[in-house]
């Protein structure tokens, strides 16, 4: 699938992030959320969803650790215009795992179509 580059694709709003994460949590019954970001991790907002939140950001951030975790978690939701997300999606695709994207039409945060065109096999990022 293709889509126009929108603000929610490049810089997802808080509402878009929460919508996608809520959908993923409902679909996967995840027990936690791992946040890898160089922006506001929205820790309080995500914690209000009722599961533990682990944040990897700022000076403690290790891109290699992030890639390792994000490549293996059950459900991954990324920014589809990010080169970092591209590395994660490549690893996940090779392993038969699905990915979804914030703000991408048809990508509901549940690892479905997600812009990668992959069938749902398992969940990521949670």
Buried (B, 14 or more C-beta within 10 A) or exposed (E): EEBEEBEBBEEBEEEBBBBBBEBBBEBBEBEEBBBBBEEEBBBEBBEEBEBEBEBBBEEEEEEEEBBEBBBEBBBBBBBBBBEBBEBBBEBBBEEEBBBBBBBBBEBBBBBBBBBBEBEBEBBBBB
